[in-house]
Amino acid sequence: MSKDQSSFFNDVYDVVRLIPEGRVTSYGAIAKYLSIGRAARMVGWAMNAAHGQDPPVPAQRVVNRNGLLTGKHHFESPYTMQELLESEGIKIENDQIINFKNHFWDPNTELTL
């Protein structure tokens, strides 16, 4: 991993650590907040590498723009992401967050750089 990539991943992790329990955000919202607009895929790569970070990164709180648990295969089991979110009070059906808009946390409005 290059120094620039490592720095970007750390910036992503810093934002994800700020997502409150019971709330979620999207890869694209994080990319937009970090001023890299269309780099949602890069945020996804960072989330795939987030496991084992210290302090921990609540990667379960980052989903796709439609509230789908697209990153679930990067957890211990395909059910871990859903279980973690449900333990925070988020209801999920068929890998989709129910009432996604009510749980969505937008770093662009919640945080200032």
N, C-alpha and C positions, 0 to 999 in steps of 0.2 A: 504494500500500500504506500503510495507516495505521500509526502508531507502535506500537499494540498488536499489530497483525498482524506487523509487522517484528520486534518483540521475541519474539513466539511462534515465528516461523520460526527466529530465532537460537537460541532454547532447544532447538528440535527439532534443529537442526544440531549443537549442542553434544553432545547425546546420541548422535546418529548417528556423530559422530567418535570416540566411545568404544567402538563395537562392534569387537571384535577381528577381525582377518583370519580368514576361514574360518568366521565365525559370522554369523547373521542375526537380525533381530528383526521384529516386525510393527508396522504403523501403530498398532493398538490398544494394544500394550504401551507404546509411546512416549507415547501420549495418557494412559494410566493413570499412568505414571510422572510425567508433568507435571501430574497431578491435574486433568485435564480429561476424564476417563472416556470418554464416548461421542464423542469428537472425532477418531476415526481418519481421517475424511475431511479434516479440517483438516491433519493430519499429512501426508496424501497431497498436499495442495496445496503444503505446504512443500517436500516432496520434488520435486515437479514444477518448483519454482523454484530448486532447489539447484545446478543446473549452473552452473559458472563462479564459485562462491563461493571465497573465499580466507580461510583455508586450505580445500582441497577437502573436499567432503562425500561419503563413500562411499555414495551413494544406492542402489547395487546391493544393499546389505546390508539393505534394508528391503523386506519382502514382505507379502502379506496373511496373515491368521491361519491359512491352510491351507498356507502355503509356496508359493503361486503367484506367479509373476513378473508381477503385474498392472501394474506401472509400466514395463514394458519399452518401451512406445511413446514414452516421454519421454527415451529415450537416442538417441545418434547414429543407430543402426539398431535394428531390432527384435531383433537378436541380441547387441548390446553388453552388456546386463545379464547375460545368461547367460554370455557369454565371460568377463566380469570375475569372476563367481562361480566359474566353473570354474577360472580361474587361481588361485583361493584354495583349491582342493581340494574344492569343493562339486559334487556330481553332480546333474545336472538332466535330467529326462526329461519331454517334453511340457509345458514351462514349469512343472514342479513339482519342488521340491527333494526329492531322495531322502533318506530318514531325516531329515526336517525337525526332529523333536524333538531329535535329536542335535546339530543345528547351532544350535538356537534359543538366543538370548541374551536373557534377560529383565532389562531395566534395573531392574525393581522388586526383584529379588533380588541383582543384581550391583553395583548402585550404591545409595548413600544420599544423600538430598538434603542 
